[in-house]
Amino acid sequence: MKTSYDRSTDSLYVEVRPLPSCRTVEIAEDIMVDYGTDGLPIGYDIQHASTKAEFIARIILEQAPRAAE
């Protein structure tokens, strides 16, 4: 996972997989998801990121490796 934050625009891009995007969908106000050819997310473009901490945390936790049970 890689992130890129632009403080001047309060924009955050979270890359979850380093693949080209084949489509982009707005899933909520100011939140766009880039999808790969397999239909799975490859990245999230989040505007006004400083106001969306809960969503950002959820993305990070969903991508975290699972502990062995």
Rosetta silent file (secondary structure, phi, psi, omega in degrees, C-alpha in Angstrom):
SEQUENCE: MKTSYDRSTDSLYVEVRPLPSCRTVEIAEDIMVDYGTDGLPIGYDIQHASTKAEFIARIILEQAPRAAE
SCORE:     score description
SCORE:     0.000 S_00000001
   1 L     0.000  134.976  176.511    0.000    0.000    0.000 S_00000001
   2 E  -128.002  148.494  176.806    1.251    3.454   -0.918 S_00000001
   3 E  -127.015  152.878  175.265   -0.172    6.847   -0.108 S_00000001
   4 E  -139.711  122.192 -176.840    0.256   10.286   -1.601 S_00000001
   5 E  -120.085  131.303  175.271   -1.062   13.366    0.203 S_00000001
   6 E  -109.651  104.430 -176.725   -1.299   16.911   -1.181 S_00000001
   7 L   -62.863  -34.564 -176.432   -1.647   19.265    1.759 S_00000001
   8 L   -66.386  -27.299  178.526   -2.528   22.267   -0.421 S_00000001
   9 L  -113.211   -1.536 -177.755   -5.695   20.547   -1.700 S_00000001
  10 L    55.338   44.931 -178.651   -6.236   18.149    1.232 S_00000001
  11 E  -112.482  135.677  179.744   -6.264   15.266   -1.258 S_00000001
  12 E  -124.973  133.329  171.476   -5.144   11.734   -0.455 S_00000001
  13 E  -115.979  126.426  178.122   -4.563    8.867   -2.872 S_00000001
  14 E  -112.266  111.188  177.389   -4.299    5.397   -1.349 S_00000001
  15 E   -93.051  119.484 -179.269   -2.902    2.828   -3.772 S_00000001
  16 L   -98.860  -22.246  175.962   -3.758   -0.676   -2.614 S_00000001
  17 L  -145.972  133.320 -176.829   -2.457   -2.507   -5.704 S_00000001
  18 L   -82.269   69.838 -179.032    0.054   -1.191   -8.271 S_00000001
  19 L  -128.849  160.164  175.439   -2.064   -1.850  -11.377 S_00000001
  20 L   -71.501  149.129  179.012   -3.581    0.328  -14.108 S_00000001
  21 L   -87.634  139.104  174.998   -7.123    1.537  -13.579 S_00000001
  22 L  -108.583  -17.525  174.932   -9.832    0.525  -16.038 S_00000001
  23 E  -160.621  156.565  179.818  -12.685    2.497  -14.421 S_00000001
  24 E  -128.391  135.655 -178.250  -13.370    4.971  -11.641 S_00000001
  25 E  -130.470  134.834  173.949  -16.535    5.153   -9.558 S_00000001
  26 E   -82.943  116.128 -177.241  -17.619    7.778   -7.024 S_00000001
  27 E   -97.140  -17.188  176.666  -18.722    5.761   -3.979 S_00000001
  28 E  -161.108  167.055  178.600  -19.444    8.738   -1.721 S_00000001
  29 L   -56.659  124.731  177.937  -19.136   12.491   -1.895 S_00000001
  30 L    70.400   15.783  177.787  -15.446   13.305   -2.551 S_00000001
  31 E  -129.543  115.273  179.209  -14.406    9.621   -2.610 S_00000001
  32 E  -112.680  142.153  176.985  -13.512    7.936   -5.901 S_00000001
  33 E  -116.938  128.943  173.214  -12.428    4.314   -6.282 S_00000001
  34 E   -92.486  132.940 -179.629  -10.218    3.140   -9.130 S_00000001
  35 E  -113.850  144.920  175.273  -10.867   -0.456  -10.207 S_00000001
  36 L   -84.892  178.572 -179.121   -8.576   -2.857  -12.034 S_00000001
  37 L   -64.522  -20.098  178.649   -9.556   -5.131  -14.902 S_00000001
  38 L   -85.005    0.086  178.260  -10.418   -7.837  -12.338 S_00000001
  39 L    84.837    1.810  179.500  -13.101   -5.597  -10.810 S_00000001
  40 L   -99.475  151.173 -179.917  -11.275   -5.142   -7.500 S_00000001
  41 E   -61.372  140.464  172.456  -10.166   -1.771   -6.086 S_00000001
  42 E  -115.836  -17.842  179.048   -6.661   -0.620   -6.896 S_00000001
  43 E  -170.505  161.035 -179.156   -6.837    2.822   -5.308 S_00000001
  44 E  -127.294  126.833  176.374   -8.897    5.453   -3.535 S_00000001
  45 E  -105.893  113.802 -172.312   -8.855    9.183   -4.372 S_00000001
  46 E  -118.342  115.035  175.967  -10.125   11.066   -1.326 S_00000001
  47 E   -89.719  151.049 -176.759  -10.822   14.799   -1.410 S_00000001
  48 L    55.235   44.827 -172.928  -11.051   16.756    1.869 S_00000001
  49 H   -57.982  -32.842 -177.714   -9.141   13.841    3.394 S_00000001
  50 H   -64.425  -15.596  178.853   -8.668   15.498    6.777 S_00000001
  51 H  -100.601    4.704 -175.551  -12.427   15.168    7.328 S_00000001
  52 L  -124.250   39.361 -176.899  -12.567   11.486    6.370 S_00000001
  53 H   -59.546  -39.171 -178.615  -10.330    9.830    8.962 S_00000001
  54 H   -64.466  -42.992  178.121  -12.808    7.025    9.715 S_00000001
  55 H   -64.706  -43.220 -179.791  -13.047    5.997    6.056 S_00000001
  56 H   -62.348  -43.158  178.060   -9.258    6.141    5.633 S_00000001
  57 H   -61.201  -40.311  179.724   -8.736    3.978    8.720 S_00000001
  58 H   -62.892  -41.782  177.184  -11.208    1.427    7.368 S_00000001
  59 H   -59.299  -47.646 -177.350   -9.284    1.195    4.061 S_00000001
  60 H   -62.960  -44.972 -178.896   -6.013    0.650    5.921 S_00000001
  61 H   -67.432  -34.475  178.009   -7.461   -1.986    8.241 S_00000001
  62 H   -66.795  -29.628 -177.944   -9.103   -3.861    5.352 S_00000001
  63 H   -90.092  -11.496 -178.095   -5.741   -4.084    3.568 S_00000001
  64 L   -67.172  140.960  177.385   -3.736   -5.138    6.637 S_00000001
  65 L   -60.555  143.269  179.022   -2.499   -8.755    6.639 S_00000001
  66 L   -80.398  140.956  176.295   -4.593  -11.032    8.820 S_00000001
  67 L   -75.384  147.288  177.912   -2.972  -12.575   11.888 S_00000001
  68 L   -66.754  138.527 -178.710   -2.804  -16.356   11.972 S_00000001
  69 L   -98.614    0.000    0.000   -5.572  -17.842   14.080 S_00000001
